Amino acid sequence: MLPASVLAGVLLGGGYGALKAPEYAATSYVIVVPAGKSDPAAALGFAQAYGRVATDIAVTGDAQVWAGVPAQTLRSSVQAATSPDAPMISITARAAKPARAVSMADGVARALVLNSSHVSGSTGVKVVQFSRATRPSAPVSPSAPLSALVGGCAGGLLGGLALLVRPGRATRAEARHSRQPAAVPGPAGAQYVPEPETV
């Protein structure tokens, strides 16, 4: 049973890795800086705030024009991350084509820069481009051999758990049979099972 489970996992994992389209990731970086004589410490707080709304509809509405994809695609394929120590925001986009991932990441970054400039008078900070996204040279999605390896490990784990469960059931069945009274020879070679004693 265990070899069959491992083989099934390898086949399923390898098939998934071979059929799934490769996925590429590109990352663009922006940084929040104080505008004028505002407090530099405020830039860190606004970086956290801008990171939370990076994929919001107000931002992706502008970014979809430059990225060439609908806003819904940007919201589902772009992630923003912030640092607790620096007012920097990383914007990572995933797409089936390297060029599309680059345009999506840079499009959201550009939209953040544009939106921050509209409210810099009230916030006291502005977002500037720190580093544009570079074209990825290799996909980030798992390859077919790696998917097959993961599937084989998962299949072996499930098969091992199944083997651990089955002996427990057999042991309980044997225990029930052992508690039944054994037949003893009766008169003239007949066998009978003694009735349980009553208290």
matplotlib code that plots the C-alpha trace (Angstrom):
import matplotlib.pyplot as plt

x = [0.0, 2.8, 4.6, 1.3, 0.6, 4.1, 3.7, 0.3, 1.7, 4.6, 2.3, -0.2, 2.5, 4.5, 1.4, 0.4, 3.9, 4.0, 0.5, 0.6, 1.8, 5.0, 4.7, 7.2, 7.6, 9.0, 9.5, 9.5, 10.5, 9.3, 10.3, 8.4, 10.3, 9.3, 8.2, 9.5, 10.0, 7.8, 8.9, 11.1, 9.7, 6.3, 7.6, 7.8, 4.2, 2.9, 5.0, 3.0, -0.3, 0.6, 1.7, -1.8, -3.6, -1.1, -3.5, -6.7, -9.1, -8.1, -4.5, -5.1, -7.6, -4.6, -2.1, -4.3, -3.7, 0.1, 0.1, -2.3, -4.4, -7.7, -7.8, -9.1, -6.0, -3.7, -5.5, -5.2, -1.6, 0.2, 1.4, 3.0, 5.3, 6.8, 9.7, 9.4, 12.8, 12.7, 10.0, 10.3, 7.6, 8.3, 5.6, 5.8, 3.7, 3.2, 2.3, 2.6, 5.0, 8.1, 7.3, 3.8, 5.0, 7.4, 4.7, 2.3, 4.9, 6.0, 2.4, 1.4, 4.5, 3.9, 0.3, 1.5, 3.8, 1.1, -1.5, 0.9, 1.7, -2.0, -2.1, 1.5, 0.3, -1.8, 0.3, 3.7, 5.3, 5.6, 6.4, 9.3, 10.5, 13.5, 14.1, 12.2, 11.4, 13.9, 12.9, 12.9, 15.0, 13.4, 9.9, 9.2, 6.6, 7.8, 9.1, 7.7, 10.5, 10.0, 6.2, 6.7, 9.0, 6.5, 3.7, 5.7, 6.4, 2.7, 1.6, 4.1, 2.9, -0.7, 0.1, 2.0, -0.8, -3.2, -1.0, -0.8, -4.6, -5.3, -3.5, -5.3, -8.6, -7.4, -6.2, -9.6, -11.3, -9.0, -9.6, -13.4, -13.0, -10.8, -13.4, -16.0, -16.3, -14.5, -16.4, -15.6, -16.3, -19.7, -21.1, -20.7, -18.2, -20.6, -19.4, -21.3, -20.6, -21.2, -23.7, -22.5, -22.9, -25.5, -25.0]
y = [0.0, 2.4, 2.1, 2.6, 5.8, 7.2, 6.4, 8.0, 11.2, 11.3, 11.0, 13.6, 16.1, 15.7, 16.1, 19.2, 20.7, 19.9, 21.2, 24.3, 27.4, 28.9, 32.0, 34.9, 37.5, 41.0, 43.5, 47.3, 49.4, 52.8, 54.9, 57.4, 60.6, 63.7, 66.7, 70.1, 70.4, 67.6, 65.1, 62.3, 59.8, 60.3, 58.7, 55.3, 55.4, 56.6, 53.8, 51.3, 53.0, 53.2, 49.5, 48.5, 50.4, 49.6, 47.2, 49.2, 50.1, 53.8, 52.8, 50.0, 52.1, 54.2, 51.3, 49.2, 51.8, 51.4, 47.7, 46.8, 44.5, 44.9, 46.3, 42.9, 41.2, 43.7, 43.2, 39.4, 39.2, 42.1, 42.1, 44.9, 44.5, 47.0, 47.1, 47.9, 49.7, 51.7, 53.6, 51.4, 49.4, 46.5, 45.7, 42.2, 41.2, 37.6, 36.9, 34.2, 36.4, 38.2, 41.4, 41.5, 41.0, 43.9, 46.2, 45.3, 46.0, 49.2, 50.3, 49.9, 51.7, 54.6, 54.8, 55.0, 57.9, 59.7, 59.3, 60.4, 63.6, 64.6, 64.5, 65.4, 68.8, 67.3, 64.2, 66.0, 63.0, 61.8, 58.5, 58.4, 55.6, 53.8, 50.9, 49.8, 46.1, 44.0, 41.4, 37.9, 35.3, 32.2, 31.3, 31.2, 28.4, 24.9, 22.8, 19.4, 17.4, 19.4, 19.0, 15.2, 15.1, 17.0, 14.8, 11.6, 12.8, 13.6, 10.2, 8.4, 10.3, 9.5, 5.9, 5.6, 7.0, 4.6, 1.7, 3.0, 3.1, -0.4, -2.5, -0.8, -1.9, -5.5, -5.6, -4.4, -7.1, -9.8, -8.6, -8.9, -12.4, -13.4, -12.3, -14.8, -18.0, -21.0, -24.2, -27.1, -30.8, -32.0, -35.4, -38.0, -35.7, -32.9, -29.3, -26.7, -23.1, -22.5, -19.8, -16.7, -16.8, -14.7, -12.8]
z = [0.0, 0.9, -2.5, -4.3, -2.3, -3.1, -6.8, -6.9, -5.2, -7.6, -10.7, -9.4, -8.3, -11.5, -13.7, -11.8, -12.2, -15.9, -16.8, -14.6, -16.5, -15.2, -13.0, -12.9, -10.1, -10.4, -7.5, -7.6, -4.6, -3.5, -0.4, 1.6, 2.4, 4.4, 2.4, 3.5, 7.2, 8.3, 11.0, 9.4, 11.8, 10.2, 7.0, 8.6, 9.7, 6.4, 4.7, 6.7, 5.7, 2.0, 2.0, 3.2, 0.4, -2.4, -4.0, -3.1, -5.9, -5.7, -6.6, -9.0, -10.9, -12.1, -12.2, -14.6, -17.3, -17.1, -16.4, -19.2, -17.0, -15.2, -11.6, -10.3, -11.7, -10.0, -6.7, -6.9, -8.3, -6.6, -3.0, -1.0, 1.9, 4.3, 6.7, 10.4, 10.3, 7.0, 5.2, 2.1, 0.3, -1.9, -4.6, -6.0, -9.0, -10.3, -13.9, -16.6, -18.6, -17.3, -19.1, -17.7, -14.1, -14.6, -15.9, -13.1, -10.4, -11.9, -12.6, -9.0, -7.8, -10.2, -9.0, -5.4, -6.3, -8.2, -5.4, -2.7, -4.6, -4.5, -0.7, 0.2, 1.4, 4.1, 4.9, 4.9, 3.1, -0.5, -2.2, -4.6, -6.9, -5.3, -7.7, -10.8, -11.3, -13.2, -15.7, -14.0, -15.7, -14.2, -13.0, -9.3, -9.6, -8.7, -11.6, -12.5, -10.7, -7.5, -7.7, -8.2, -5.2, -3.0, -4.2, -3.5, 0.1, 0.6, -0.8, 1.4, 4.5, 3.8, 3.1, 6.3, 8.3, 6.7, 7.7, 11.3, 11.5, 10.0, 12.6, 15.4, 13.9, 13.5, 17.1, 18.4, 16.3, 17.7, 21.2, 20.7, 19.4, 22.3, 24.9, 23.5, 25.6, 24.0, 23.2, 25.5, 24.8, 26.1, 26.7, 23.9, 22.1, 21.6, 22.1, 23.9, 24.9, 28.6, 29.3, 31.2, 35.0, 36.5, 39.7]

ax = plt.figure().add_subplot(projection="3d")
ax.plot(x, y, z, "-o")
ax.set_aspect("equal")
plt.show()
